[in-house]
Structures are given as structure tokens and as C-alpha cells.
Amino acid sequence: MTCPLCQVPRMRGANRCVCNYVFEYDAPARGPASGGRASAGLVPMLIGVAVAAGALALVLIGDQAETEGRGPLGLFLVVTGVFSVAGAVFDWSWFMSARRAQLIVTVLTRTGARVFYALAGGALAGVGVGLVIAG
């Protein structure tokens, strides 16, 4: 194999060329982003977790009496929650590699972080819907 930039042959076991080209970019992609089946059953589970968390949050916020006048806050929470669920379901790499998400990804692994964000997003959306309905 030769370097596509400078045409120098790749030395055995080398990760970089003399022109600083990284050979690992030539490797075929693996995992869910490349259409792999590794997490095919994870998406329905993430949606179920988000819906369950949203329903539970909606039931819990429905018992609160002092929620009048909080409609705009509710709409913001719904949008934020749906965004979080979408980031978990579609496995956006920029979403999971954000600086603030790195701690969660490090502690829970990427799959655990996806479940966490689906759970948190569903809960936020449920609370938001409860605030919109009550307000």
C-alpha cells in the first residue's frame, strides 16, 4: 500500500506516513454508523425508555399545583428533551463527543450514555408537556 498523498510505500506496521497522512482512515468503518448490526435492537429500546420516562414525568408533574404560567418553560423543556432523545437514538458522534458529554461517555460507555440521554430527554419532555398542559 502506498500513501495517497505522497505516493511513498507504507512501512510495515506504520500508522502515519512521512507526510503525516494517517493510514487508519483507510480502514473500513465498523459499528452502527457504518450500517452495522451491533446496536440494531438498541434503537427501539431507547425510544421505549424515553417514552416511559416521559410518561412517568408527566404523571408526577401532573400532581403539582403550582405550575400555572410556566408554558414557555414547558416548551423549552420539550424541545430540549426531544433533542436529547434524538442525539441518543441517532447516535450523533458530535453529540456524544461534546466536552460536557465526555464524563458520561467515560463512566457509562457510549451505549450507557445513549440510554442515559434517552432517559433524561424523555423525562425532560414529559415534564415540559406537563407544564404546558397545566399552564
Residue, then its C-alpha position, 0 to 999 in steps of 0.5 A: m500500500t502506498c500513501p495517497l498523498c505522497q505516493v511513498p510505500r507504507m512501512r510495515g506496521a506504520n500508522r502515519c506516513v512521512c507526510n503525516y497522512v494517517f493510514e487508519y482512515d483507510a480502514p473500513a468503518r465498523g459499528p452502527a454508523s457504518g450500517g452495522r448490526a451491533s446496536a440494531g435492537l438498541v434503537p427501539m429500546l431507547i425510544g421505549v425508555a424515553v417514552a416511559a420516562g416521559a410518561l412517568a414525568l408527566v404523571l408526577i408533574g401532573d400532581q403539582a399545583e403550582t405550575e400555572g404560567r410556566g408554558p414557555l418553560g414547558l416548551f423549552l423543556v420539550v424541545t430540549g428533551v426531544f433533542s436529547v432523545a434524538g442525539a441518543v437514538f441517532d447516535w450523533s458522534w458530535f453529540m456524544s463527543a461534546r466536552r460536557a458529554q465526555l464524563i458520561v461517555t467515560v463512566l457509562t460507555r457510549t451505549g450507557a450514555r445513549v440510554f442515559y440521554a434517552l432517559a433524561g430527554g424523555a423525562l425532560a419532555g414529559v415534564g415540559v408537556g406537563l407544564v404546558i398542559a397545566g399552564 
